[in-house]
Amino acid sequence: GGAFLAALPIAARHGWPRIPWRHAAGIVFTAALGFPLLAFAGFQFAPASHGGVMLPGMLPLQVAVLLRLVHGEPWMRARVAALVLVIAGVALLARDTFGAHPGAWRGDLLLFSGSFCWAVYTLLVRRWRVSALTATLTIALYAAPIYLPVWFLVLPSRIGAAPPAELLFQLGYQGALAVVLAGFLFTRALMALGPTALTAITAVVPALSASAAWPLLGEPLGADGLAGVGLVTAAMLLGVVQARDAAGGVTGQR
């Protein structure tokens, strides 16, 4: 709802998104519904530190696999090493918090699925060459009319118990900032950098989220958890270097 309201003045100025309905359906299904619903459901079972690693941490792995399967893109040694570090880091993080959160594996599966939806969206908008503005408006304007009636009429909701200040904050933060502004910037960067380099830049997210979850949410990490965050972050940094070197090689050939 917040994204819909934030996108209305933008659509009034730039026009409603002009996009084939199949492309719109793919974007809405993956980025507007699949990613947020699966991610938020995952946080009901898994701690925030898991989300910080599973959502951005698994994204480069999923994008690399999809690029290999769909486009036949070869894997360099640096990419293989980065993917191995990602898998090892996620395994250590799960081991660290399994005892304290015995049902976390359910949340991890949901978070992984949400990340996969975003990986598919990343490749779809790149393949279809959808502009950042069109993709962002499609997500913001089409999701609310589809999902809100289901949420109000079918699904149980406790929105009436939420303080008005919290509702306004979430409308602004999740709607205007997370969906419209961040979504636009991500997609714009995708067009400029490509999926491999962009997803590798998410290196900073796992360490930041896991570190912040400790003092803010009381979710401490043990030695395995800290090592897992470190491995995933190292993998993402390695991916950044590999993507930069690959881009430099292409530029040199040109």
C-alpha positions as CSV (number, residue, x, y, z in Angstrom):
1,G,0.0,0.0,0.0
2,G,2.8,2.4,0.8
3,A,4.6,1.6,-2.5
4,F,1.3,2.2,-4.4
5,L,0.7,5.6,-2.8
6,A,4.4,6.6,-3.4
7,A,4.2,5.5,-7.0
8,L,1.0,7.4,-7.9
9,P,2.6,10.8,-8.3
10,I,5.5,9.4,-10.3
11,A,3.0,7.6,-12.6
12,A,1.1,10.9,-12.9
13,R,4.2,12.6,-14.1
14,H,5.8,9.9,-16.3
15,G,2.8,7.9,-17.2
16,W,1.6,4.4,-16.4
17,P,4.2,1.7,-17.1
18,R,4.0,0.5,-20.7
19,I,5.0,-3.1,-20.6
20,P,3.7,-6.3,-22.2
21,W,1.4,-8.1,-19.8
22,R,3.6,-11.2,-19.7
23,H,6.6,-9.2,-18.7
24,A,4.4,-7.4,-16.1
25,A,3.2,-10.8,-14.7
26,G,6.8,-12.1,-14.4
27,I,7.9,-9.0,-12.6
28,V,4.9,-8.9,-10.2
29,F,5.1,-12.7,-9.5
30,T,8.9,-12.6,-8.6
31,A,9.7,-9.2,-7.2
32,A,6.4,-7.7,-6.1
33,L,4.9,-10.8,-4.5
34,G,7.2,-13.7,-4.3
35,F,10.2,-12.0,-2.8
36,P,8.6,-9.9,0.0
37,L,6.0,-12.5,1.0
38,L,8.5,-15.3,1.2
39,A,11.1,-13.1,3.0
40,F,8.7,-11.8,5.6
41,A,7.3,-15.3,6.2
42,G,10.8,-16.5,6.7
43,F,11.4,-14.0,9.4
44,Q,8.6,-15.6,11.4
45,F,10.9,-18.7,11.9
46,A,14.5,-17.6,11.4
47,P,16.4,-14.9,13.1
48,A,17.4,-11.6,11.4
49,S,21.0,-12.7,11.1
50,H,19.8,-15.6,8.9
51,G,17.9,-13.2,6.7
52,G,20.9,-11.0,6.3
53,V,22.9,-13.9,5.0
54,M,20.3,-15.9,3.1
55,L,18.7,-13.1,1.1
56,P,21.7,-11.2,-0.2
57,G,24.2,-13.9,0.5
58,M,22.6,-16.6,-1.7
59,L,21.7,-14.1,-4.4
60,P,25.1,-14.3,-6.3
61,L,25.0,-18.2,-6.1
62,Q,21.5,-18.3,-7.5
63,V,22.2,-15.8,-10.2
64,A,25.3,-17.7,-11.2
65,V,23.5,-20.9,-11.4
66,L,20.7,-19.4,-13.5
67,L,23.1,-17.7,-15.8
68,R,24.8,-21.1,-16.3
69,L,21.6,-23.0,-16.9
70,V,19.8,-20.4,-19.1
71,H,22.7,-18.6,-20.9
72,G,25.5,-21.2,-20.6
73,E,27.8,-18.6,-19.0
74,P,31.1,-20.3,-18.0
75,W,32.2,-20.3,-14.4
76,M,35.7,-18.9,-13.7
77,R,37.8,-20.3,-10.8
78,A,37.2,-17.2,-8.7
79,R,33.4,-17.7,-9.1
80,V,33.6,-21.3,-8.1
81,A,35.6,-20.4,-5.1
82,A,33.1,-17.7,-4.1
83,L,30.2,-20.1,-4.4
84,V,32.0,-22.7,-2.2
85,L,32.5,-20.0,0.4
86,V,28.8,-19.0,0.3
87,I,27.7,-22.6,0.9
88,A,30.2,-23.1,3.7
89,G,29.2,-19.8,5.4
90,V,25.5,-20.5,5.3
91,A,26.1,-24.0,6.7
92,L,28.1,-22.5,9.6
93,L,25.5,-19.9,10.3
94,A,22.8,-22.6,10.4
95,R,24.9,-24.7,12.8
96,D,25.5,-21.8,15.1
97,T,21.8,-21.0,15.7
98,F,20.2,-24.4,15.3
99,G,20.1,-25.1,19.0
100,A,18.7,-21.7,19.9
101,H,16.2,-21.7,17.0
102,P,15.2,-25.3,16.3
103,G,12.6,-24.3,13.7
104,A,15.0,-21.9,11.8
105,W,15.4,-24.3,8.9
106,R,11.8,-23.5,7.8
107,G,12.6,-19.8,7.8
108,D,15.8,-20.5,5.9
109,L,13.9,-22.3,3.2
110,L,11.5,-19.5,2.8
111,L,14.3,-16.9,2.8
112,F,16.2,-18.9,0.2
113,S,13.0,-19.1,-1.9
114,G,12.5,-15.3,-1.6
115,S,16.1,-14.7,-2.7
116,F,15.5,-17.0,-5.7
117,C,12.5,-15.0,-6.7
118,W,14.7,-11.8,-6.7
119,A,17.4,-13.6,-8.7
120,V,14.8,-14.6,-11.4
121,Y,13.6,-11.0,-11.4
122,T,17.2,-9.7,-11.8
123,L,17.7,-11.9,-14.9
124,L,14.2,-11.2,-16.4
125,V,14.5,-7.4,-16.3
126,R,18.0,-7.7,-17.8
127,R,16.9,-10.0,-20.5
128,W,13.8,-8.0,-21.4
129,R,15.7,-4.7,-21.1
130,V,13.0,-3.2,-18.9
131,S,13.9,0.3,-17.7
132,A,14.4,0.9,-14.0
133,L,11.4,3.3,-13.8
134,T,9.1,0.9,-15.7
135,A,10.1,-2.1,-13.5
136,T,9.7,-0.1,-10.3
137,L,6.3,1.3,-11.2
138,T,5.1,-2.2,-12.3
139,I,6.1,-3.5,-8.9
140,A,4.6,-0.7,-6.9
141,L,1.4,-0.2,-8.8
142,Y,0.3,-3.8,-9.7
143,A,1.0,-5.6,-6.4
144,A,-1.4,-3.7,-4.2
145,P,-4.6,-4.2,-6.2
146,I,-3.7,-7.9,-6.4
147,Y,-2.7,-8.6,-2.9
148,L,-4.5,-6.2,-0.6
149,P,-8.0,-7.5,-1.2
150,V,-6.8,-11.0,-0.4
151,W,-5.1,-9.8,2.7
152,F,-8.1,-7.8,4.0
153,L,-10.8,-10.3,3.0
154,V,-9.2,-13.8,3.3
155,L,-6.0,-13.7,5.4
156,P,-5.9,-13.0,9.2
157,S,-4.6,-9.5,9.9
158,R,-3.6,-7.8,13.1
159,I,-3.1,-4.4,11.5
160,G,-5.7,-2.9,13.8
161,A,-3.4,-3.6,16.8
162,A,-0.5,-1.7,15.3
163,P,0.1,1.8,16.6
164,P,-0.6,4.6,14.1
165,A,3.0,5.8,14.2
166,E,4.3,2.4,13.3
167,L,1.9,2.1,10.4
168,L,3.0,5.5,9.0
169,F,6.6,4.5,9.5
170,Q,6.2,1.2,7.6
171,L,4.2,2.9,4.8
172,G,7.0,5.3,4.3
173,Y,10.0,3.0,4.9
174,Q,8.8,-0.3,3.3
175,G,6.8,1.5,0.6
176,A,8.5,4.7,-0.5
177,L,12.1,3.7,0.4
178,A,12.4,-0.1,0.2
179,V,10.2,-0.6,-2.8
180,V,10.2,2.5,-4.9
181,L,13.6,4.2,-4.1
182,A,15.7,1.1,-3.4
183,G,14.0,-0.9,-6.1
184,F,14.7,1.8,-8.7
185,L,18.3,2.2,-7.7
186,F,18.9,-1.6,-7.8
187,T,17.4,-2.0,-11.2
188,R,19.2,1.0,-12.5
189,A,22.5,-0.4,-11.2
190,L,21.6,-3.7,-12.8
191,M,21.4,-2.1,-16.2
192,A,24.7,-0.4,-15.7
193,L,26.8,-3.1,-14.1
194,G,25.1,-6.4,-15.1
195,P,23.8,-9.1,-12.8
196,T,27.1,-10.7,-11.8
197,A,28.8,-7.5,-10.6
198,L,25.7,-6.1,-9.0
199,T,24.8,-9.2,-6.9
200,A,28.5,-9.4,-5.8
201,I,28.3,-5.9,-4.4
202,T,25.8,-7.2,-1.7
203,A,28.9,-8.3,0.2
204,V,28.4,-5.7,2.9
205,V,24.9,-6.7,3.7
206,P,25.4,-10.0,5.6
207,A,28.0,-8.5,8.0
208,L,26.0,-5.4,8.6
209,S,22.7,-7.2,9.3
210,A,24.2,-9.8,11.5
211,S,26.2,-7.3,13.4
212,A,23.2,-5.0,13.9
213,A,20.9,-7.9,15.0
214,W,23.2,-8.6,18.0
215,P,22.7,-5.3,19.9
216,L,19.4,-4.2,18.4
217,L,17.4,-7.5,18.5
218,G,19.4,-9.5,21.1
219,E,20.5,-12.2,18.6
220,P,24.1,-13.0,19.5
221,L,26.3,-15.0,17.1
222,G,28.7,-17.6,18.3
223,A,32.0,-18.6,16.7
224,D,30.4,-20.6,13.9
225,G,28.0,-17.8,13.2
226,L,30.7,-15.2,13.0
227,A,32.8,-17.4,10.8
228,G,29.8,-18.0,8.6
229,V,29.1,-14.3,8.2
230,G,32.8,-13.8,7.5
231,L,32.9,-16.5,4.8
232,V,29.8,-15.2,3.0
233,T,31.2,-11.7,3.1
234,A,34.6,-12.9,1.8
235,A,32.7,-14.7,-1.0
236,M,30.9,-11.6,-2.0
237,L,34.1,-9.6,-2.1
238,L,35.7,-12.3,-4.2
239,G,32.8,-12.0,-6.5
240,V,33.3,-8.3,-6.8
241,V,36.9,-8.7,-7.8
242,Q,36.0,-11.5,-10.3
243,A,33.3,-9.4,-11.9
244,R,35.6,-6.4,-12.1
245,D,38.4,-8.4,-13.7
246,A,36.0,-9.9,-16.1
247,A,34.7,-6.5,-17.1
248,G,38.2,-5.2,-17.5
249,G,39.0,-8.2,-19.8
250,V,36.0,-7.4,-22.0
251,T,37.0,-3.7,-22.1
252,G,40.5,-4.7,-23.0
253,Q,39.3,-6.9,-25.8
254,R,37.2,-4.1,-27.2
